Amino acid sequence: MTDKTMTPEDVVGRLRSGMTLGIGGWGSRRKPMALVRALLRSGVTDLTVISYGGPDVGLLAAAGRIRKLVAPFATLDSIPLEPHFRAARQRGAFELTEVDEAMFMWGLRAAAHRLPFLPVRAGIGSDVMRVNPGLRTVTSPYEDEETLVAMPALRMDAALVHVNRADRLGNGRYLGPDPYFDDLFCEAADTAYVSCEALVDGFPAAALQTLLVKRHTVTGVVETPHGAHFTSCVPDYGRDEAFQKLYATTPWPEFAARFLSGPDEKSYRSAVGAWHEEQR
């Protein structure tokens, strides 16, 4: 067995400009934010990002790191539209492929199974086909002859996900109500890096269905307490709504200078703690 523990800097050191990067979680829920912040401290850019988008997309878009985004949405959940995503998109900062949520999931499944595409009903009769002229349809070879969308595989060079608990071998467990397809991100990528709230020595009391991420799909494991901040990581903590509002309403240069200019994740946590103290 191999000890796969790494630091955020180790993970980012394995990423390269021009890569296709998948980011797990959903909206502003259990995003691997510590790894995204480490990415912002690096020189990696020109990324194709695949994500059920949240502040991960917003941060990378505001910093000019995205060349192309593939997503069904970009939201902060309690704030419907991610403001930094919106601003970057409105100025034409990157290319966007927007698909239905179910189509996106089928693209992950196709990639996980190393298939070129999977047929899906989602998208038929909608503007998804109009705004994505590159999408193709297929006809069922069986008696029904149904027309279906051929959703292409969403293959990735690397994936980043965050879970509640993980071991040093790369097995990951979620404790909240939803897995957010993080297993598919790991399976669909050539390499996958899992951050976690805490490293554990094993999962003796774990329900098998919560052992979502399997070690054979994982390249590296990073212990990052509060590593999903300011998104939620239920039941360990909820979303930091006050800080998320600050993020959404502060001009990017000002926000980045105060919270993202430090050398490591510790400096980020210190800056956030200082801000919360000011609010008391």
C-alpha positions in Angstrom: 0.0 0.0 0.0 1.2 3.5 -0.8 1.0 6.6 1.3 -0.5 9.3 -1.0 -0.4 12.3 1.3 0.6 15.6 -0.2 0.4 19.3 0.5 -1.6 21.7 -1.6 1.6 22.9 -3.1 2.6 19.3 -4.1 -0.7 19.0 -5.9 -0.4 22.3 -7.8 3.2 21.4 -8.7 1.8 18.5 -10.7 -0.6 20.7 -12.7 0.3 22.5 -15.9 -1.0 25.4 -17.9 -3.4 24.3 -20.7 -4.7 21.3 -18.8 -8.3 20.3 -18.5 -9.2 20.4 -14.8 -12.3 19.0 -13.2 -13.5 20.4 -9.8 -15.9 18.5 -7.7 -18.6 19.7 -5.3 -21.8 21.5 -6.3 -22.3 25.3 -6.4 -21.2 26.6 -3.1 -21.1 23.2 -1.4 -18.0 21.1 -0.5 -15.7 22.6 -3.0 -11.9 22.0 -2.8 -11.3 25.6 -2.1 -7.9 25.2 -0.4 -6.6 23.5 -3.6 -8.2 26.2 -5.8 -6.5 28.9 -3.6 -3.2 27.0 -4.0 -3.8 27.0 -7.8 -4.3 30.8 -7.6 -0.9 31.2 -5.9 0.8 29.3 -8.8 1.4 30.4 -12.4 -0.9 27.7 -13.9 -3.3 29.3 -16.4 -5.1 28.7 -19.7 -7.3 26.0 -18.1 -10.3 24.2 -19.4 -12.4 23.9 -16.3 -15.2 21.3 -15.9 -17.4 21.9 -12.9 -20.9 22.2 -11.4 -19.7 25.7 -10.9 -19.5 27.8 -7.7 -16.8 30.1 -6.3 -14.1 27.8 -7.6 -15.1 29.0 -11.1 -15.6 32.6 -9.8 -12.1 32.8 -8.3 -10.4 31.3 -11.3 -12.4 33.4 -13.8 -11.7 36.6 -11.8 -8.0 35.8 -11.8 -8.0 35.2 -15.6 -7.0 31.5 -15.4 -9.8 30.0 -17.5 -9.6 29.6 -21.2 -12.8 27.5 -21.5 -15.5 26.5 -19.0 -17.8 23.5 -19.3 -20.6 23.8 -16.8 -24.4 23.5 -16.3 -24.4 26.6 -14.0 -22.2 28.8 -11.8 -23.9 29.7 -8.6 -23.3 30.5 -5.0 -26.6 28.8 -4.1 -27.9 31.5 -1.6 -26.7 34.0 -4.3 -28.2 32.6 -7.5 -25.5 33.7 -10.0 -21.8 33.7 -9.3 -20.9 37.4 -9.7 -17.2 37.0 -10.7 -18.2 34.3 -13.3 -20.9 36.7 -14.6 -18.4 39.6 -14.9 -15.8 37.5 -16.7 -18.3 36.0 -19.0 -19.9 39.4 -19.9 -16.5 40.7 -20.9 -15.9 37.6 -23.0 -12.9 36.4 -20.9 -13.4 32.7 -21.7 -15.3 30.3 -23.9 -18.3 28.6 -22.4 -20.0 25.3 -23.1 -23.2 25.2 -21.1 -25.1 22.0 -20.9 -28.0 20.5 -18.9 -27.2 19.1 -15.5 -28.1 15.6 -16.6 -26.1 15.9 -19.8 -23.1 17.0 -17.7 -23.5 13.9 -15.4 -23.7 11.7 -18.5 -20.5 13.3 -19.8 -18.8 12.4 -16.6 -20.1 8.8 -16.8 -18.9 8.4 -20.3 -15.4 9.6 -19.4 -15.4 7.4 -16.3 -16.2 4.4 -18.5 -13.7 5.5 -21.2 -16.5 5.8 -23.8 -16.5 8.6 -26.4 -20.1 9.5 -25.5 -23.3 8.3 -23.9 -26.9 8.8 -25.2 -29.2 10.9 -23.1 -32.7 12.3 -23.5 -31.8 15.5 -21.6 -31.3 18.4 -24.1 -33.8 17.2 -26.7 -36.2 20.0 -27.6 -34.3 22.7 -25.7 -32.0 25.5 -26.6 -29.0 23.5 -25.3 -28.7 22.1 -28.9 -29.0 25.5 -30.4 -26.3 27.2 -28.2 -24.0 24.1 -28.6 -24.0 23.5 -32.4 -21.2 21.0 -32.0 -23.5 18.5 -30.1 -24.7 15.6 -32.2 -27.7 13.3 -31.9 -27.9 9.5 -32.4 -30.8 7.3 -33.4 -31.5 4.2 -31.3 -30.5 1.1 -33.4 -33.5 -0.8 -31.9 -37.1 -0.9 -32.8 -38.0 2.4 -31.0 -35.6 4.4 -33.2 -35.6 7.2 -30.6 -33.4 10.3 -31.2 -31.1 11.0 -28.3 -28.3 13.5 -27.6 -24.8 12.0 -27.9 -23.2 13.6 -24.9 -19.5 13.6 -25.4 -17.2 12.3 -22.6 -15.8 15.0 -20.2 -12.3 13.6 -19.9 -9.9 15.5 -17.7 -6.2 15.7 -17.1 -6.7 16.2 -13.4 -9.6 16.4 -10.9 -9.8 18.2 -7.5 -12.4 17.1 -4.9 -13.0 17.6 -1.2 -14.5 15.1 1.2 -15.1 15.0 4.9 -12.6 12.1 5.7 -9.9 10.3 3.9 -7.1 7.8 4.6 -3.5 8.0 3.4 -4.2 5.4 0.7 -6.7 7.7 -1.1 -10.1 6.3 0.1 -12.5 9.1 0.7 -15.7 9.4 2.8 -18.5 11.9 2.6 -20.7 12.5 5.7 -23.2 15.0 4.3 -26.4 14.3 2.4 -25.0 14.3 -1.1 -21.9 12.9 -2.9 -22.0 15.6 -5.6 -20.6 13.2 -8.3 -17.1 13.5 -6.8 -16.5 9.8 -7.5 -17.2 10.4 -11.2 -14.8 13.3 -11.3 -12.1 11.1 -9.9 -12.9 8.2 -12.3 -13.1 10.5 -15.3 -9.7 12.1 -14.8 -6.2 10.8 -15.6 -5.1 12.0 -12.1 -7.2 12.9 -9.1 -6.4 14.8 -5.9 -8.6 14.6 -2.8 -8.5 17.2 0.0 -10.2 16.3 3.3 -11.2 17.8 6.6 -9.2 15.1 8.5 -7.1 12.1 7.7 -8.1 8.9 9.5 -6.5 5.5 9.9 -9.5 3.6 8.6 -13.3 3.5 8.4 -14.4 0.8 10.8 -17.8 2.3 11.4 -18.4 3.6 7.9 -21.5 2.8 6.0 -20.2 1.4 2.7 -22.2 3.9 0.6 -20.4 6.8 2.2 -17.0 5.5 1.1 -17.4 7.3 -2.1 -13.9 7.8 -3.4 -11.8 4.7 -4.0 -8.0 4.7 -3.7 -7.4 3.2 -7.2 -8.7 6.4 -8.7 -6.8 8.8 -6.5 -3.3 10.2 -7.0 -2.9 12.3 -3.9 -4.6 13.1 -0.6 -4.3 16.5 1.2 -5.5 17.1 4.8 -6.9 20.6 4.8 -9.1 21.5 7.8 -11.8 24.0 6.7 -10.4 23.4 3.2 -13.9 23.9 1.6 -14.3 27.4 3.2 -16.3 29.5 2.4 -18.5 26.8 0.9 -20.2 24.3 3.1 -18.9 20.9 4.2 -21.8 19.4 6.1 -21.8 18.2 8.8 -18.4 19.6 9.7 -19.5 23.2 9.0 -22.0 25.2 7.0 -21.4 27.8 4.4 -19.9 31.0 5.7 -22.7 33.2 4.4 -21.3 36.5 5.8 -17.9 35.9 4.1 -19.6 34.7 0.9 -21.5 37.9 0.8 -18.3 39.9 1.2 -16.7 37.9 -1.6 -19.7 38.6 -3.9 -19.8 42.3 -3.2 -16.1 43.3 -3.0 -14.2 44.3 -6.1 -11.9 41.5 -7.1 -8.6 43.4 -6.7 -9.5 44.4 -3.2 -10.7 40.9 -2.2 -7.6 39.2 -3.7 -5.2 41.7 -2.1 -6.7 41.1 1.4 -7.4 37.4 1.4 -5.4 35.7 -1.4 -2.1 37.5 -1.5 -0.4 35.4 1.3 2.0 32.6 0.7 -0.1 29.7 1.9 -3.5 28.5 3.2 -2.6 29.5 6.7 -2.4 33.1 5.7 -5.8 32.9 4.1 -7.4 31.5 7.3 -5.6 34.2 9.3 -7.0 36.9 7.1 -10.5 35.5 7.3 -10.3 35.2 11.1 -9.2 38.8 11.3 -12.1 39.9 9.2 -14.6 38.0 11.3 -13.1 39.6 14.4 -13.7 43.1 12.9 -17.4 42.2 12.5 -18.0 41.6 16.2 
